[in-house]
C-alpha cells in the first residue's frame, strides 16, 4: 500500500543528512564548532520514519482491513540491506590495511552486531560515547541509528495492528501515552544516568511516535488542518524550520540527549510535516528539485559519510582543513549518487530485481561479509608489523592492559591509624596516581591508599552520606563512605583539570578543611606531543616513519622535544598558575606531576623505561610498565613526602 509522495519530506531528509555530515566534518570557526547540534538530524529522521511507517500501516489497515507483513518487510529489506551490505563489504579491505589490530577487531565485531540489528547495544557496552574523539575513528558507529530503526520496524507494526484491531477508539491516546512515557524516561535517565540514554530504542521511541501521531491525525482528523489555510497556520512550517536550524547551531553533544532538549527539533519537524502546504515558502524550498534529490540519496549519504571520514582521519589525522573536508564531502556526494542509481533504485524496483534475485544477491553479500569478517578474526590480529622490539604502536593494547591487569584491589579494612591513610579524589588522572602507589605498594609501606570520585566526596560533604563505590580497573567494592572519610588522614585532589573544576575547587577545599582533613593538590599529568585525532606521539611517529626504534642520540632529541612541549603547554601553565594561587591561599601542598617524568636540568622528559617499554599510551595516560617505573621514581624522589 503506497502513500502519497510528498517531495518536501525528501527535502527535509536532505537538510537533516547534510546537518549530520557537517557535524561529523567538525567545521570550526573562531574555536566554535559551527554545526555543533547537527547530530539532531538523526532525530529528525526518526520522526520522518515514524510518520511514514505509521501512514503506510494505517492506510493498508483502513483500505484492506488487513496487513501484509511479508510485503512490509520486503520493502524494508529492499531499502535498507543492499546498500548497507555494499558499504560494509567495501569498508572491510580499507579497515584491514588502515586500522590497527585492536581497532580492526572492534570494527569486525561492530559488523557482526550491525548484521544482527544490534550495533547500538555493541557501541553502548563498549563504552563508546557518541561525539567523542575516539568515536570519529569507528567506521560503523553511525549504524546505531539504523539498529534503532530496525528494532522499531520489528516491534511497532505488531503493536500498532494489535491496538488498531482491539482498541482502535483509543489508538491516539495509547500512542500519546507511550510517547510521554518514553520522553519522561529519557529525561530522567539523561539527568541521573546520562551515559545510558543515547543508544536505546525505549528512550528514542518517543521521537518515532511523534511522527506516528502526525500520521494518525492526517488520516483520521483532517479537520485539525483548516481548509482555508489562514494566516495563523501558514507560518507553522516556517516556525518549524527556524526551530530546526536553531537546534543545529545551539544544541551540542555535551548535553545529555535525548531529553527535553531534543523537543525543539522534534516539534519543528512535526510542524513542517503536518502544516506544509504548496503555498508556503518552506514547502516550496524543500520541494526544490535539487534539495529533493539530496533527500532521495540521503540514505546513501548517511551510510557512506562516516566510514569515509573515519578512514581519512586514520590516514591523515593532521589534515583538518576546510579544503580537505569539502573535498571529502564532494567525494561522498559523488559516491552516494552512484550507489543510489546502481544499487538503491534497482533493488527497490521489483521489475528489475524480483524476490528470488533479491534474496540470492543478499545471501551472497551476507556470506561474503561473514567469510571476510570471521576469516580475519580467525587469522589473528597480533600483527608483528606494528611491534618494534618492545614497542607496540597499537596503544589500545596498553590501555586494555592497564584496565585489566593493574593490581587495583586493596583489602577493604586496610585503613588503620598505624599508617598514613590517603584518599585520592578525581578523574582518570587520579586513577593513574592511585595505580602508581598500588602497583608499587612494597615501596609505600607506611601509607594506605584509596580512590574515589569528586562526586562521591561532594555527596559526603553535602551530608548525603551515600554508600561509597570504588571502581578502578575491574575492581568494585561497596562500603560506608562516612567510615572511609573518618579514617582518612589526607585527601589528595588530582584531576585533569578543567575551568569548571578550578571554579569549584576553593569551595571544595574549604569544606574538606572543616572536616579537619589535610588537603594536597596535584597538577594534572603532563601532556606529550601528539599528532592528530589518533593521538600518535612523536615517538610513535618516528617508529612508523623509520621502521625501527630511535637510537640513543635520536631518543635524546625526542626527549628534549617532549620537554619543550611540556614547558610551553599554555593551558597546563595557566591551570598550574591558578593551582599555585589556591594552594598558597589555603596553605595546602601542591605536587607537580612533571617532576617524576621530566628532568628540568637536562631539559628532557622520559619516553621509555630503562628496560625499553613505552611510558605513555596516550597524550596524558601511562602504560602499566610506565606506571610501575614512575611509581618507583616517585619513591626515590620522595615526591609524596608529606611530613
N, C-alpha and C positions, 0 to 999 in steps of 0.2 A: 504494500500500500504506500503510494508516494504522497508526499506532502508538497504543497505549493512552493515553488522555488522563490526565494527571497534574496536578491543579489546583495542587499545591504548587510545581510548576515555574513556573507563571504567577505564583504568589505570590513566588517568588524573583526573577522578572523585575521585578516591581513594586518590591521592595526595592532592586534594582540600579539601575533607571532613576531612582528618586527620589534615590538617593545621588548619581548623576551630576548631576541637576538642582540639588540643594542645593550640590554642589561648585561648579558653574558660577554659582550665585547668589552665591557668595562671602560667606556669612554669617560675620561676625566678632564674637567675644565676648572682651573684655579683650585686644585686639590679637592674638587667636588665631583662625585660620580653623577653624571647627567641623568641617566635613566635608572636611578637607584631603586625605583619601585617598579621597573619593567617586568619583574617576575610575576606580577599580578595578571599579566597576560594569560597565564595558565588558569587562573581563577575565572577569567572571562570565558576561556574555552569550556570550563566545566559548566557554566551557566548555559552556554550555547548547546552543549551536548545534552544537558538535562531537558532543555526546551525541545530539541529535535527528536530525541528518543521518545519522550512522552507524547509529542504530537503524533508521531508515527504509530505508536501502540494504541492510543486512544482513537485515532481515526479508523484504524483497522477494526477495533472492537465495536465502534459505533456503526460502521458501514456493513460489516460482515457478521457481527455477533460472535466472532471467534478470532483467534490469533495464531499465526503460524510461527512457531519457534524456529523451525528449520529455515524459513525464509529470512527471519530476523537475524539469526546468527550467520547465515551465509553472507548477508550484506555486510555485517561487521567484519567477517573474515576477509572478504574481498577488499574492504577498505583498509584494514589495519595490517594484516600479516605480510603480504608480498613485499611491500617496500620496507617494512621493518626487518624482515629476514635479509633483504638485499643489503641494507645498511650494516647489519651485523656481520654478514659474510665478508663484505669489503673492508670492514674495520679490523678483522682478525689479523690479516698479514701485516697491516701497519702497526698494530699493537705488538705483534710478535717481534718486530725489528726495532721498535722505538721504546717500548716500556721496559723498565727494569723488572726483574723477576717478581718481586712482591706485588708491584702494581699490575703486572701481567696476570698473576694469579687472581687478584681481586677482579680484574676485568673479565676473566673467564668465568668466575663464579657469578658475576653480575649477568652474564649472558644466560646462564642456566636459570637464574631466577626470573629474568625477563621472559624467557620462553614459557615459564610457568605462571606468568602474570603476577609475580610477587617481588619484583625488584624494589618496590617501596619498602617491603619488610627487610630485604637484604641491606639496603643503604641505611635504614634506621638501626639495625642490630650491629652494623659495623661502625656505628658512631659517626656517620658522615653528616656533617652539618651543611645544609644547603646554603650556598653563598660563601662558604669558607674557601680559603685559597686552595686547600687540598682538593676540594670538590671540583675545581676548574680543570683538574687533571684526570677526572673519572669520565672516560668517553661515553658511558651509558647512564650517567647519573640522571639525565633528563627523562629516562624511561619510567621513573617513579610515577609520573602523572599518567602515563599510558596504563600502568598497572592499576591505578586507582579507577580509571575509566572502565577498564576491562572487568574489574571486580563489580563495578556498578552495573555493567551490562548483564552480568550473571545473576545478580540479586534482584535488581529493580523490576524487570519485566514480570517475574513471578509475583513479587509484592503488589505491583500495580494491577495485574489481572485479578488477583485474589480479592483485593479491595473493591475493584470495579464490579465484580460479579456478586459479591455478598454485602458490600457496604457502599454502594455507589452514591447513595444520598449524602454520605459523609466523606467522600473521597477528598474534597478540597481541604476539609478540616483535618483529616488524618495526615495528609501531606504537610500541611502547615504545622501540625503538632511535631512531626519528626524534624522539620526544618528548625523550629525553635529549640527542640531538644538537642540537636546536633550543634547549633550555634552556641547555646549556653554552655554545653560541654566543652566546645573548642575554647571559649573564653576562659572557663575555669582551668582547663589544662594549660592554656598559654600563660595564665597567671601563676599557677602553683607548680606546674611540671612542664616548663617551656621546651624542654628537649624532646617531649613526647608528642607534640601536637602537629607536626608538619606533614608527615607522610601517610597518614591513615585515612581510610575511607569514611569511617564513622565521624571524623572531625572535618571532613570535606563535603560530606553528602548534602549539607545544607545549601552549598553553592549549586549543586546539581538540581536540588529540589526547588531552588528559586526559579530555575528555568522551567521546571515541571509545572509550577503554579501558573506561570505566564501561558504555557501551552494549554492548560485546563481552562483558564479564563477566556482565551481566544476561541476555544471550541464550544464552550458552554455558557459564557456570559458576555456575549458581544455587546450587550447594552452598556457595559462599563466604558467602552470606547465610543464616544459620542460621534454621531454621523456627521454633524455639522462642522466638526474639526475646528472648534472655536479658538480664539487667541490664547486661551489658557493652556490647552492641551498641546498645541503645536510647538510649544517651547520645550516640552519634556525631552525629546531626543537631544536637543542642544544642551540641556542641563546634564543629561546623561553623559554626553561626550566630554563636557568640561570636567565633570567629576572623575571620569576615567583618566583623563590626562593629568589631572591634579594628583591622582594616585601614582601614576608613572613617575612623577617628579618629586613627590613629597613622602611617600612611604619608603621604607628602607628595610634591608634584611636583618637589621639589628632588632627590629620589632619582633615580638613573638606572634607568629601568624600560622594558621588562620585564627582570627579573633574578631572582636568588634571593629578593629582597624580595617578589616577586609570588607566591611559593609559598603563603603562608598563605591568601589568598582563593581560590586555585585549589583547594587541598586542602579548604578548608571547603565549597566548592560541591560537590565530588565526594562528600564525606561526606553532605551533605544529599540529593543525588540518589540515591546508592546505598543508603543505610541508612534512608531515610524510610519511615515506617510509620504507618498511620492512628491507631495508639495513642500515638505520641509527640507531645509538646506543640508542637514546632516545626512538624511536618507539619500539625497542627490549625490553628495560627496562619496558616501560609502558605496553607492551603486555605480560609480565611475568604473569603466571597463578595466582600466589599469589596476585600480585598487581591488576590484573583484577578482582579477586574475591572481593577485597576490594571495587572496583568500583561497582560491582553488588549489594553489600549490603550497598552502600553509602547512599541511601535514608533512610534505617532503622537506620544506624549510626547517620545520621543527626537528625532524629526525636527523638531518644532515648537520645542522649547525654545531651541535655540542661536540660530537667526536672530532670534527674538523678543528674547532677551537682548541680542544684538549691536545690533539696530536701536534698542532702548531706550537702550543706553549711548551710541550716537551722538547721539541726540536730547537725552537728559537725563543727561549724564555725571556731574553732581554729585549726582544723586538716588540715593543708595545706601542709603537707609534700609530697615529691615526691612519697613515697611508697603508700600513700592513693590515690594519683592521678593516678598512674599507675594501681593500683588495680581496681579503678573505670573504667578506660579505658578498661581494660580486661573484666570487667563485661558488659560494653556497647557493646563490640565486641561480647561477648557470646550471649547476648540478641538479638543483631541485626542478628546474624546467624540464631537463632531460628525463629525470626519473618520473615526473608527472605524466609525460606523454608516452614514455616507453614502458612504464610499469604500472602506475596507478590507473590510468584510463583503460588500458587493455584488460587488466584484471577485474575491473568493475563492469565491463561490458560482457554480458553472457553470450552474445552472438560471436564474440571473438574467442573468449576462453570459457567453455562450458564447465559444468560442475566437475566432470571427470578430469578434464585437463587441469582445473584449478587445484584439485586435491593431489594430483600426481606431481605438479610443479611445487606445491607447498611441502609435500613429503620429501621431495628431492632436496629442497632448500634446508628443511629441518634436519635431515640426515647429514647433509654436508656440514652444517653448523655443529652438530653433535660430534661428528667424527673429528673435525678440526679442533674443537674445544677439548674433548676428552683425550685425544692423542697428545696434545701439547701438555696437558696436566700429567698424563701418564709418563711422558718422556722425561719430565722433571724440569724444575726451574732454577736449580742451583748452578747456573752457568759460571764456569771458571773465567769466562772472558771479562767479568766485572770484578774479579778479585785479583789484587796485585799484592803478593806477599801476604801480609796480614790485614790489608785494607780492602774492605768491601765498599763499592760505590753505591750499593743499594742501601741507603740509610734507614729504610723502614725495617731492615733486618735488625739493626741496632736498637731501634725504638721498641720492637717487639721483645727483644731480649731483656731490656730494662723492665718492661711491663710484666714479663713472665718470670724472670729469674732473679730479680733483685730481692734480697732477703729482707722483706719489709716487716715481718712479724716480730713483735715483742710480747713477752708474757703480759697479760692484762693487768697483773698486780705488780708490775716491775717498779712503779713509782714508790719510793720509800724515802724516809728522812735521812738515810745514811749517805745518799748521793745527791748531786745537784740534778733536779728534775726540770727538764726544759720542754716546753710545749711550743712546737714550731707551727706558726699560723701563716696561711697564704695559699697561693695557687700552685701551678706546676713548678715554679722556681723554688717554692718551699718544699715540694716533694723531692726535688733534686738535692736540696740541702739535707733533708732528713735522711736520704739514702747515703749521702757521704758518711754520716755518722753511723748509720745502721750497718752498712757494709764493712765499716772498719771498727766495729764495736769493741774489738780487743784493744784498740788504741785509746778508747774513751771510756775506760773502766770506772771513772769517777762520775760519769753522767748517765742519766736515763733520758731518752728522747721519745716524744710523741708528736704526731702530726694531726692538724685539724684545719678546717677552712675558716676564712674570715666570717662567713655567715653563721657558722656554729658558735663562734666566740661571741658575736654580736647578740645572738639569741640569749646566750647565758648572761651577758652584761645587761640585757634588757629585762632580766629576771624571768625569761620564758622557761629557763631551766629544762631544755629538751634533752632527750636521750642523745648521746653523742655517738656518731658513726664515724669510724676511722676507715679510710679506704685508700691504700697505697698499693699499687700493683694489683694483684688478685686477692689481697687480704682484706677482710672486712670484719670488724668486731664492734659490738654494741655494749655500752655500759653507761653509767651515770656521768654526765658531763660535770655536774657540780663536784663530785668526788675527784675527778681529774683536775679541775681547776684548783681545788683546795690543796691538792698535793703538789701543784706546780710552783716551783720557785721562780722560774723565769719564763716569760712569754717572748718568744723571738719572732718578730714580724718580717716575713720575707715574701716578696712579690715580684712579678713582672709588672712594675708599677704603671699605673695609668693616671691621667689627670684627676679622674673621679676618686681613685684610691687616695691620692695625696690630699684632696679636699677634705676627706672624712678621717684622715689619719690622726690629726690632733685630737679630735673628739674621742676617737678610739683609745688613744694613749691615756687621756685624762681619766677615762672610766676604768682602764686597767690599773692605773696607779691608785685609784680609790679602793681597789680590791687588795691593796698592799702587795702587789706583784711587781717584780722588776721587769723592765722592758728593754729589749735590744732590737735595734733596727738593722737591716742589711740593705745594701744596694741590690739591684737585680743582677742576674747572670750577665756576663759580658756578651755582647753580640759579636759574632765573627763575620768577616766579609763574605757575602754570598752573591750569586748571580741569578736574577730572575725568580720566577714563581716557584721553581723546584727547590730553592734554597741550596743550590750547588755551591759548595765552598770553593775558595781559590785553590785549596789543597786538592779537592776532587777534580777541579778543572785541569790542574797541572797533570794529574794522572791520566785523565781522559785524553788530553792532547798528546802526551808523550808516551803513553802506554807503559809507564813504569813509575816507581816511587821516586821522589826527589832525592838527590844525594845530599850530603851534609851541608854543602855550601848553598844549594838551592833551597833546602829546608830552612836554613838561617834567614835567607831573603824573605821567604814566605812568613816566617815568624815575625819579622820586623813589619811586614805589611799588615799582619793581624794587629800588631800593637798600634800602628798608625791609625788603623780603622777604629780601634777601641778608644784611643785617646781623643780622636776627633769626632766621636759619636755625639752629635749635638743634643739629641733627645736624651741620651743617657746622662750627659753632663748637666742638662737642665734639671732632670729629676734628682740627680745626686746633690746639686746645689740646694734644692728645696729640702731634701732629706737632712742635709747638714744643718740647715736653719732650724728644722724641727727638733733634731737631736740636741742642739745647743739650748733651745728654748726649754726643753723638758729635762735636760741633763740626763739623757739616755745615750747609751753607747751605739755608735754606728759602725758596722763592719763592712768593709769594702771587698766585694767578691772578686774584684780584679786581682787582688794581691796574690791569691793562691794559683792563678793561671798565668799571670804576666809578671815579667821582671822589669821594673822601672829603671834599673841601672843599665841592663843590656838592651832595653827598649825592644823587647820581644815577648810574644805570648806563645805558650806551649800548644802544639798542634797534635803531637803523638806522644804516647807514653814511652819511657825508656826501652821497653821491650817491643815497640813498634806498632802499637794499637792506636786507632783514632780516638781522640778525646771528645770531640763533638759530633753528633749525628745530625744536628740541625743548626740553625743560626744561633740558638741560645739554649740548647739542651745537650746533655752529656751521655756518652755511651756508658755501658756497665764497667768497661775497663777504665774509662776516664773517671768515673765516679770513685772507683777503688783507688786510683792513683792520686786524684786531687784530694780525697779524704786523708790520705797519708801526708800530703803536703800541708794540709790544714793543721794536722797534729804537729808536724815538725816546726811550723811557724808559730805555733801556739796562738793561732788566729782566734780561737774561741776562749782565750784566756780572759775570764770574767771576774777575777779576784779583785 
